[in-house]
């Protein structure tokens, strides 16, 4: 009898966990922690190339966006289909936003008039109407 109660309780518990994890709210929460509403990741995939100059990539939310010391061809976002979305395309088509970058930054610092958003291996320094995406500074 005790064995049957334990087995039935285990099955009910497992079924409850599966139903909870399969609920739309939980799925949406897990999805939104990695991707925005456009299906584009919150974080960049970058390849550092210190020989690359600062390059203009577009305008986003009233700010001119530049990339510095990164291989521009290999600087991209990923989408839900695991495809690369070039940073220029993401900015031109407004697939990302400055507000999103600020929300998902791992750390934010103020340095005078510059706000620095820090991530794993890059940072975004925003001052006035310019943002520069570059390798982490010390």
C-alpha positions, -999 to +999 in steps of 0.1 A: +000+000+000+028+025+009+046+016-024+014+024-044+010+058-026+046+067-032+044+058-069+011+076-074+024+107-055+055+106-077+035+104-109+013+133-098+043+154-088+061+147-122+028+155-141+025+188-122+061+198-130+056+190-167+024+210-168+040+239-151+070+240-174+047+236-204+025+265-195+026+295-219+036+319-191+067+298-182+076+293-219+073+330-226+094+339-195+122+315-206+120+329-242+121+365-231+151+360-210+172+353-241+153+369-270+133+401-276+098+403-292+115+402-327+131+369-319+166+384-317+190+377-288+196+404-263+234+399-266+259+403-293+283+377-306+316+395-312+350+388-326+377+412-313+400+426-339+420+454-323+432+466-358+396+476-367+388+513-365+356+528-352+329+522-378+294+537-381+267+510-383+235+530-381+211+550-360+190+535-332+166+554-309+181+587-318+217+576-312+245+570-338+259+535-332+295+527-338+315+495-335+352+497-326+379+470-325+355+443-336+354+424-369+322+440-382+313+410-404+314+387-374+296+410-350+260+398-349+230+388-329+214+354-331+178+347-337+155+320-324+163+299-355+201+300-345+208+322-375+232+352-375+216+386-377+243+412-387+245+441-364+238+466-393+207+447-402+195+445-366+199+483-362+185+493-397+154+471-392+150+482-356+152+446-344+169+457-312+167+488-290+188+509-267+163+504-239+168+466-243+205+470-242+203+490-210+178+465-194+200+434-201+234+449-194+252+429-167+265+461-151+260+498-157+285+525-148+285+563-151+317+580-161+309+617-163+284+622-192+291+586-204+269+556-194+288+524-199+268+492-203+290+461-196+285+426-208+305+394-208+332+405-233+321+438-247+306+471-235+285+499-250+296+534-241+268+560-246+274+597-244+251+624-258+238+609-291+266+584-297+271+548-286+303+529-292+303+491-290+338+480-281+358+454-261+356+457-223+379+484-210+397+481-177 
